[in-house]
Amino acid sequence: MILSQEQLSFFKVNGYLILPKILNSKLCTKACDLLWSSLPQETTIKRDEPSTHAGPFAEDDLEDDVTNLRQGYKWQLRSIGTDQLMIDLVFSETLQQIAEEFLGNDTLVKPKVDGKTMGQHGAAWPGGPVDPALDNEGARGIYATLPYGEKEREPDFCHTDGHPFNLSLVGLIDDVPPNGGAFKVWPGSHKRLYPTFQMQYDQPRIAYYEHLPSYKGIIQSEAYEREIKKVMEDTHVVDCCGSEGDVVLWHHRLAHMAGNNYSNKIRLAVLCDFIKKDLDENRAKPPQENMWQDWSAELNAAPETYSDEMARSQKLID
């Protein structure tokens, strides 16, 4: 076992777990190189000139292609999600073993080098997000957030992901300071939101029609809408800032957001999902009395207790 019982316990209660220095440092640097090399040759944003990094993107640097999206303050490079480098980075032997300690031994769908990448089919619906589960056979990609510069500060606003998956990862490929756009989580929200879904790993969608444009995309239950509003009102958000190589593993029903970047450097992170081989047969089942019934025996056996030291290491308390 790589994870301790206390780490499993913390995840069970709070729905996330921060693991320091898990990603290979050399691969993090190479991933950053990939991102920067995807810019047009005559770009106005220069890697070695931090003064050019503040967003939003200049008009000449904008890109609508969702496999290498550059809009506003967002930069999402998805076309490299199944490159050998990305597979080695986020589906390393260590990370796959850790994922199996959560989900069960020999349960994971393996990534495919040079396989299909996220975004090849465009947005899930006009004006909507890209579906990470549609034909994706590797990482979601590298997600960057430009510094907000003089942009007015915005309140935090959480959501849950709509596509079917079991466990997800956000990994820092460069240092991210507090309020620097790191992944933010609402601890314990997975337990409150899980029973508000009609299906335990999926959710209903309304198809888009040009002549019937009013309704499209994911359908949330009234119970979900009420509960996530309460979560934002009563739960202290955790800013998962940290150092290059740190990762956050999180439950598929955890409320979260990509943080607003009020620092002076670009937030650089890799995202991927761990998916079990039995996801298809389980995704449409209703929420179960034991929400961990198809997770590992070790996780099921872990008591829901942990020390203050553990909570501090997870940024839950000061």
C-alpha positions in Angstrom: 0.0 0.0 0.0 1.2 3.5 -0.9 -1.6 5.3 0.9 -2.1 5.1 4.7 -5.4 4.3 6.3 -5.6 7.9 7.5 -5.3 9.2 4.0 -8.1 6.9 2.9 -10.2 8.0 5.9 -9.6 11.7 5.0 -10.7 11.1 1.4 -13.7 9.2 2.5 -14.9 12.1 4.7 -13.8 15.1 2.6 -13.8 13.8 -1.0 -10.3 14.9 -1.9 -6.7 14.1 -1.1 -3.6 16.2 -1.7 -0.4 14.2 -2.4 2.9 16.2 -2.6 5.5 15.7 -5.2 3.9 12.7 -7.0 4.5 13.9 -10.6 7.9 13.5 -12.2 9.7 16.8 -12.2 11.4 16.3 -15.6 8.1 15.3 -17.2 6.4 18.4 -15.7 9.0 20.6 -17.4 8.5 18.7 -20.7 4.7 19.1 -20.3 5.2 22.9 -19.9 7.4 22.9 -23.0 4.6 21.2 -25.0 2.1 23.9 -23.9 4.4 26.8 -24.8 5.3 25.2 -28.2 1.6 25.2 -29.1 1.5 29.0 -29.4 1.7 30.7 -32.8 5.1 31.8 -33.8 4.4 35.5 -33.7 2.6 35.4 -30.3 2.4 38.4 -28.0 2.8 36.2 -24.9 6.4 35.3 -24.3 7.5 32.4 -22.0 10.5 34.2 -20.7 8.8 37.6 -20.2 6.4 37.3 -17.3 5.2 40.9 -17.9 3.4 39.5 -21.0 1.5 36.7 -19.2 -1.4 38.7 -17.8 -4.7 38.0 -19.5 -6.8 38.2 -21.4 -5.3 36.7 -24.6 -4.6 39.3 -27.3 -6.8 39.0 -30.3 -4.0 37.6 -32.5 -3.4 34.7 -29.9 -7.1 33.6 -29.7 -7.9 30.1 -30.7 -11.4 28.6 -31.0 -10.3 25.0 -31.7 -11.2 23.3 -28.4 -8.2 20.9 -28.7 -6.0 23.9 -28.1 -8.4 26.6 -26.8 -7.2 30.1 -26.0 -10.0 32.4 -24.9 -10.0 35.1 -22.3 -7.9 33.9 -19.5 -8.2 30.1 -20.3 -5.7 28.1 -22.2 -6.6 24.4 -22.6 -4.3 22.1 -24.6 -6.1 18.8 -25.1 -4.6 17.6 -28.3 -1.6 16.1 -26.5 -3.7 14.1 -24.0 -2.6 10.7 -25.3 1.1 11.6 -26.1 3.5 9.2 -24.4 4.7 12.1 -22.3 1.3 12.8 -20.9 0.5 9.1 -20.3 3.9 8.7 -18.4 3.1 11.8 -16.4 -0.4 11.2 -15.1 -0.8 7.4 -15.5 2.5 6.5 -14.0 2.8 3.2 -12.2 2.6 5.0 -8.8 -0.5 6.9 -9.7 -2.3 3.9 -11.1 -1.5 2.0 -8.0 -2.8 4.8 -5.8 -6.0 5.0 -7.9 -6.5 1.2 -7.5 -6.1 1.6 -3.7 -9.2 3.8 -3.9 -11.1 1.8 -6.6 -9.9 -1.8 -6.3 -7.1 -3.9 -7.6 -6.9 -4.5 -11.4 -10.1 -2.4 -12.0 -8.8 0.5 -14.2 -9.3 1.1 -17.9 -5.8 1.7 -19.2 -4.9 4.7 -21.3 -3.8 4.4 -24.9 -0.7 6.1 -26.2 -1.6 8.0 -29.4 -5.2 7.2 -28.8 -8.2 9.5 -29.1 -8.0 12.8 -27.3 -10.5 15.0 -25.6 -12.2 17.6 -27.8 -12.0 16.0 -31.2 -15.8 16.2 -31.5 -16.0 19.8 -30.4 -18.2 21.2 -27.6 -20.9 18.9 -26.1 -23.5 21.4 -27.3 -23.3 24.9 -28.8 -21.8 27.2 -26.2 -21.3 24.3 -23.9 -18.2 22.6 -22.4 -16.2 19.8 -24.0 -17.2 16.3 -22.8 -14.1 14.7 -21.2 -15.7 11.2 -21.6 -16.3 11.4 -25.3 -13.7 9.1 -27.0 -11.0 10.3 -24.7 -8.4 7.6 -24.2 -5.8 9.5 -22.1 -5.5 12.7 -20.0 -7.9 15.6 -20.4 -4.8 17.7 -21.2 -2.9 20.8 -19.8 -5.2 23.5 -18.4 -3.7 26.9 -17.8 -5.2 30.1 -16.4 -3.6 33.4 -17.2 -3.1 36.0 -14.4 -6.2 38.2 -14.0 -4.1 41.4 -13.8 -6.5 44.3 -13.3 -9.6 42.2 -13.6 -12.2 42.8 -10.9 -12.2 40.1 -8.2 -15.0 37.5 -8.5 -16.7 35.3 -5.9 -16.0 31.6 -5.9 -18.7 29.4 -7.6 -18.6 25.7 -7.5 -20.0 22.9 -9.8 -19.8 19.2 -10.3 -18.7 17.5 -13.5 -21.4 15.9 -15.6 -19.6 13.2 -17.5 -19.2 9.6 -16.1 -16.0 8.8 -14.3 -14.9 7.4 -10.9 -11.9 9.4 -9.6 -10.1 12.4 -11.0 -6.7 14.1 -10.7 -5.5 17.7 -11.0 -1.7 17.8 -11.0 0.5 21.0 -10.8 3.3 21.1 -13.4 4.6 24.4 -11.9 4.4 26.0 -8.5 1.0 27.7 -7.8 0.8 30.3 -5.0 -2.3 31.0 -2.9 -5.0 32.7 -4.9 -3.0 31.7 -8.0 -5.8 29.8 -9.8 -5.2 26.4 -8.2 -8.0 23.8 -8.0 -10.5 24.6 -5.2 -12.7 22.1 -3.4 -15.7 22.2 -1.0 -14.8 19.4 1.5 -17.5 16.9 2.3 -19.8 18.1 -0.6 -19.5 14.7 -2.3 -21.6 13.1 0.4 -24.2 15.8 0.3 -24.5 15.9 -3.5 -24.2 12.2 -4.3 -27.8 11.3 -3.3 -29.3 14.3 -5.3 -28.4 12.7 -8.6 -30.7 10.4 -10.5 -27.7 8.2 -11.5 -24.7 7.5 -9.4 -22.1 8.1 -12.1 -24.0 9.9 -14.9 -26.8 12.3 -15.3 -29.6 13.1 -17.9 -28.9 15.4 -20.8 -31.2 17.2 -23.2 -30.1 17.1 -26.9 -29.6 20.3 -28.7 -31.8 21.2 -31.7 -31.4 24.4 -33.8 -35.1 24.9 -34.0 -35.6 24.1 -30.3 -32.7 26.0 -28.7 -34.1 26.9 -25.3 -33.1 23.7 -23.5 -29.8 21.8 -23.9 -27.2 20.1 -21.9 -27.2 18.6 -18.4 -30.3 18.3 -16.3 -29.8 18.9 -12.5 -32.4 17.9 -10.0 -34.1 20.5 -7.8 -32.5 18.7 -4.8 -29.1 19.2 -6.3 -29.7 22.9 -7.0 -30.8 23.4 -3.4 -27.9 21.5 -1.9 -25.1 23.0 -3.9 -26.4 26.4 -3.0 -26.2 25.4 0.7 -22.7 24.0 0.1 -21.5 27.4 -1.2 -23.1 29.1 1.8 -21.9 26.9 4.7 -18.7 25.1 3.5 -15.2 26.7 3.7 -13.5 26.3 0.4 -10.0 24.8 0.2 -7.4 26.3 -2.2 -5.2 23.4 -3.3 -2.2 25.6 -4.1 1.2 24.0 -3.9 4.4 23.0 -5.6 5.3 21.5 -8.9 4.5 17.8 -8.8 1.6 18.0 -6.2 -1.6 16.3 -7.2 -5.2 16.5 -5.9 -7.3 13.3 -6.2 -11.0 13.9 -5.9 -14.4 12.1 -5.9 -16.6 12.4 -8.9 -19.4 14.1 -7.0 -17.2 16.7 -5.2 -18.1 20.4 -5.7 -15.1 22.2 -7.1 -13.8 24.9 -9.4 -10.7 26.1 -11.2 -9.6 28.9 -9.0 -9.4 32.6 -10.0 -5.8 33.6 -10.7 -4.9 36.7 -8.8 -1.2 36.0 -8.8 1.4 37.2 -11.3 2.1 33.9 -12.9 0.2 31.4 -15.1 -1.5 28.5 -13.4 -0.3 25.3 -15.1 -2.0 22.0 -14.4 -2.7 18.6 -15.9 -6.1 16.9 -15.5 -7.1 13.3 -16.0 -9.8 10.8 -14.9 -9.4 7.3 -13.6 -12.2 5.0 -14.9 -13.1 1.5 -13.8 -13.8 -1.3 -16.2 -17.3 -1.7 -14.8 -18.3 2.0 -15.1 -20.7 1.4 -17.9 -22.7 -1.2 -16.0 -22.8 0.9 -12.9 -23.2 4.5 -14.2 -27.0 4.5 -14.6 -27.8 2.8 -11.3 -29.4 5.1 -8.7 -27.3 6.4 -5.8 -26.5 3.5 -3.5 -27.1 3.3 0.3 -23.4 2.7 0.6 -21.8 5.2 -1.8 -18.5 3.3 -1.6 -20.0 -0.1 -2.5 -18.0 -0.4 -5.7 -14.8 1.1 -4.3 -11.9 -0.8 -2.7 -12.3 -3.0 0.3 -9.5 -0.9 2.0 -11.5 2.3 1.5 -14.7 0.7 2.7 -13.0 -0.5 5.8 -11.4 2.9 6.6 -12.9 4.6 9.7 -14.1 8.2 9.1 -11.6 9.7 11.6 -8.3 11.5 11.1 -5.9 13.6 13.1 -5.6 17.4 13.1 -2.1 16.9 11.7 -3.7 15.2 8.7 -6.2 18.0 8.3 -3.5 20.6 8.3 -1.5 18.7 5.7 -4.6 18.9 3.5 -5.1 22.6 4.0 -8.4 21.9 5.8 -7.4 23.7 8.9 -4.6 26.1 9.7 
